């Protein structure tokens, strides 16, 4: 097995363990039910906020495109020089 296959098997095993353990923990241990629900919700919410922040950062730091009029003028100038 190469490294990628080993990582794949580990991911598979972790997912199966969580798929089996999560419902067991949720129904058999009422004292931790709140955290078993709250932690995935917090992770999902923070992930959505992180993606939103990344989109905002990208939009804020990307220069605006030139207006179409300027592009058309530049294109006409290039055509006049070439032809």
Secondary structure, DSSP 4 states (H G I P E B T S, - for coil): --HHHHHHHHHHHHHHHHHHHHHHHHHH-GGGHHHHHHHHHHHHHHHHHHHHHHHHHHHHHSPPPPPHHHHHHHHHHHHHHH-
